[in-house]
């Protein structure tokens, strides 16, 4: 559902931003999610989202608003979109845990890139887990974290 012009200030925290830009962002996001709902090749990605896409749509609209020079509404709530470029600043021991079956963000690609960007980081995968290992294999995740902390104390 597209938002009417008068709803934009509320959605974007009352920030002033050229209304045409907001309308363009709104239409772009609505078209994107309409395709996600209707295209068979998008069914897997759609299944990863909640039934109600309203919060996701608002987050994407806020991200695109910020990305196009508008008010910074996405970053305070969701973190900086250029996080990967800042990972080298982490100076503490880091364990990255990734689900082996993550079809959304693969360990071989993203996990390895994060590991390589964080000095001294270690990447481990969890069997029989996808994108949510903390929900899919919580015992295995906790076991890995405990072992990691145990190594630090020794």
N, C-alpha and C positions, 0 to 999 in steps of 0.2 A: 504494500500500500504506500503510495507516494504521500509525502507531507505537503500541506499547503504552505504558502509563503509565510503566513502569520505564525506558523508553528516553528519556523527556523530559529528565531531568537531563543526560544525555550530550549530546543534541542541542542543548540550550540552555546548554551550557557549565557544567553543574552548578549553575546558578542556581536559587534557590527562587522559585517563582511559583505562584499558586493552580492546582492540578492541573486543576480543571474548566475554567479559562480555556485551558490548554494543549490540553485535549481538544477544546474548541470550535474553537480555531484549527486544530488538526490536521484535524478533520472538514471545516471550511470549505475549507481548501486542497486536501484530497483530492477533495472534491466539485467544486471549480473545475477541477482538472486532469482529472478523469473526464469532465466536460463538454467540455473541450478535445479530449480523445481521441475522443469519440463524436459530437459535433454537427457536421454538414456545414459550417455557417457558421463554424466555428472552425478549419477545416482550414488556412487560410492562416497563421493565428497559430501553430498547432501546428507547421507546417513551419519556422518560424523558430527553433524550439527544438531542442536536441539530442535524440537518441533516448532517452537516459536522463534522465528529469526529476528524479531524486533531488536533485541539487545545487540545482536551481531551486526545488523544493518546500521544501527546508530554508531557503534564503534568504528565501522569502516568509513562511515560518513565523516566522523570526527577526525579519523586518521587522514583521509583525503583532504579535508579542510585544512588541517595543519600542514600537510605536505605541499599544498598549493599556496602557502604563505599566510593562511588564516590564523585564528587564535589557537593557542596550544592547549587543546582540551584532551587530546589523546594521550600525550606523554605522561601527564601526572597520574592518570588512571591506569594505563597499561604498560608504561615503561617506554624507553626511547627506541624508536624503530631502527636505529643504527647500533643496536647493542653489540652485534658481532664485531664491529669496528673498535669497540671499546674493551673487548674481553682481555686483551693483552695487559690491561691494568690490574687484573686480579693477581694478588700476591700471596694468597693462602692456598694450602693444599685443597685440591678440587677433585671430586669424584663425579663423573657424569654417568648416570644410569639410563639405559635406553632399552626399549622393548625390541627384541629380535624381529618381531613381526610388524613393526610400525610401518605401515604403508603410506602414512601421511608425511612423516619426516624421518627418513631412513638414517640409521646410525652410520652406515658406510659413508654417507654424504655429509649430513649436518652434524652428526655426533663427532665424526672425525675432524670436521672443520672447527668445531668448538674446542675439541681437545687440543688441536694444533695451535689454536689462537690463545689458549690459556696456558701460561708457563707451568710446566710440570703436571698438568692435568692428566687424569687417567679416565679412560672410557671403558665401561663394562656393559655388556648386554645381558638382558634377562630373558630367558627362554619362556615360551608360551605367553608372551606379553606383546601388546601392540603399542599404541600411542599413549596408553594410560597404565604403565606398569604399577603405579601406586594403587590402582584399583584392581587390576587384573592378576597381579602376583604380589600382593602386599608383604607376605612373609619373606619372599625372596629379596624384595627391595630392602626391607628392614635388616635382613641378614647381611646384605652387602654393606649397608651403612654402618652397622655395628662393627663389622670386620675392618672397615676403613678407619673408623675412630679408634679401634683397638690397635691398629698399626701405628697410629699417631701417638698413643700413650706409651707404647713400648720403647 
